[in-house]
């Protein structure tokens, strides 16, 4: 195994991470929110040793713990997640927890140049992790939505899935933006409702480009989001986008929109 890769997958790290997720992370986050998990059956069929890429919309600091906490322990304890090298890995008080709970690895933003050793090691790391059987969580929007509406998906996760012959697991999160908007310093009180939906594994079609596959994945994430949102009387993506284009007073916004 290449140097520096073993810490993402060795048994000692995985066991410690599993304990931290079960005993600390999940009870804390679930105490803040009323969480409902949908589509867990799509995860149960995944072999424990199969790498995959979990892809979701991203609008809150709550998203990562929700996605990890909603997964079977045998998968969540193995998964690694990309975190911005210039933000999470330049601050020890952020780097430590993200690595302990979420097996975080550094990702360079498109506009960033590698300057530190950590940033230089980030190049190609996602692909090397997949090659070693480590599943990944990637937010293809690249950053948290500032309005709750889903942004464009970058094709990097689709390209990784194609080049490494692994499935993408689409997921959607509803209510996390209302519970902790990107513009707020902390979460809201009162245990607001949040839904996490996992979809069926997706594979590229023969000869399909990363851009095309990425578009299909985004469509499925939108569908997962909107069908559940409509069923529970929460804002769909179209409604969130409309609010972003035409901000209204708080009293005019749909329930659970921020």
ABEGO torsion letter per residue (X at the ends): XBBGAAAAABAAAAAAAAAAAAAAAAAAAAAABBBBBBGAAAAAABBAABBBBBBBBBABAAAAAAAAAABBAAAAAABBBBBBAAAAAABAAAAAAAAAAAGBBBBBBAABBBABAAAAAABGAAAAAAAAGBBBBBBAAGBBBAAGBBBBBBAAAAAAAAAAGBBBBBBBBBGAAAABBAABABBBBGGBBBBBBBBBBBBBBBGBBAAAAAAAAAAAAAAAAAAAAAAAGBBBAAAAAAAAABBBBAAABBBGBX
